[in-house]
Amino acid sequence: RGKGVDGGWLNRPPKYPFLRHTLIYSRPEAYYFAIVSNFALRASWTYKLSPHLRHNSGTILLVTALEITRRFQWSLFRVEKAYLQITHLP
């Protein structure tokens, strides 16, 4: 069955809500953890944007380390998505 304008999203519901049909990592909990942690880590990053809160260098170091962790975490999922696109898996 071909993919229409919707990219095939409406053909069948995924096995796990909010996730794609084909998962490379065997535990779907990892994907849900990544979604929640991404939101929390992005929220903590906004701390660095407030000029009046930049006085504590230890906190800034921690927030920066958390942002690096978030970016590394999402790089794994970007590689997974690219792999699925290259191999044309659903």
C-alpha positions as CSV (number, residue, x, y, z in Angstrom):
1,R,0.0,0.0,0.0
2,G,1.4,3.4,-1.0
3,K,2.0,6.3,1.2
4,G,-0.3,9.2,0.5
5,V,0.0,12.9,1.3
6,D,0.0,12.0,5.1
7,G,3.2,10.0,4.7
8,G,1.5,6.8,5.7
9,W,0.7,8.0,9.2
10,L,-3.0,7.2,8.8
11,N,-2.7,3.7,7.5
12,R,-2.5,1.9,10.8
13,P,-2.1,3.0,14.4
14,P,1.3,2.4,16.0
15,K,1.8,-0.3,18.6
16,Y,2.9,2.3,21.1
17,P,1.2,5.7,21.3
18,F,3.3,8.7,20.1
19,L,6.0,6.5,18.6
20,R,6.8,5.3,15.1
21,H,5.9,1.8,13.9
22,T,9.5,0.6,13.6
23,L,11.7,1.0,16.7
24,I,15.4,0.1,16.6
25,Y,15.8,0.1,20.4
26,S,14.0,-2.8,21.9
27,R,12.5,-1.0,24.9
28,P,9.8,1.6,24.2
29,E,10.3,3.0,27.7
30,A,13.6,4.5,26.4
31,Y,11.7,6.6,23.9
32,Y,9.2,7.8,26.5
33,F,12.0,8.6,28.9
34,A,13.7,10.6,26.1
35,I,10.6,12.6,25.4
36,V,10.1,13.5,29.0
37,S,13.7,14.2,29.8
38,N,14.1,16.3,26.6
39,F,11.3,18.6,27.9
40,A,12.8,18.8,31.4
41,L,16.3,19.4,30.1
42,R,15.1,22.1,27.7
43,A,13.3,23.8,30.5
44,S,16.5,23.7,32.7
45,W,18.4,25.2,29.8
46,T,16.3,28.4,29.9
47,Y,17.9,29.1,33.3
48,K,21.0,30.2,31.3
49,L,19.0,32.8,29.4
50,S,18.1,34.9,32.5
51,P,20.9,37.4,33.0
52,H,20.2,37.9,36.7
53,L,20.6,34.2,37.4
54,R,24.0,33.8,35.8
55,H,26.0,34.6,38.9
56,N,26.4,31.0,40.2
57,S,29.1,29.4,38.0
58,G,28.4,25.9,39.5
59,T,24.8,26.0,38.4
60,I,25.7,27.2,35.0
61,L,28.3,24.4,34.7
62,L,25.6,21.9,35.7
63,V,23.0,23.3,33.2
64,T,25.6,23.2,30.4
65,A,26.5,19.6,31.2
66,L,22.7,18.7,31.1
67,E,22.4,20.4,27.7
68,I,25.3,18.4,26.4
69,T,23.7,15.3,27.7
70,R,20.4,16.2,26.0
71,R,22.0,16.8,22.7
72,F,23.9,13.5,22.9
73,Q,20.7,11.7,23.7
74,W,18.9,13.1,20.8
75,S,21.8,12.5,18.4
76,L,21.1,8.7,18.9
77,F,17.5,9.2,17.9
78,R,18.5,11.3,14.9
79,V,20.8,8.5,13.7
80,E,18.0,6.0,14.2
81,K,15.6,8.1,12.1
82,A,18.2,8.5,9.4
83,Y,18.9,4.7,9.3
84,L,15.2,4.0,9.0
85,Q,14.9,6.5,6.1
86,I,17.9,5.1,4.3
87,T,16.7,1.5,4.7
88,H,13.1,2.5,3.9
89,L,11.6,0.7,6.9
90,P,8.1,1.9,7.9
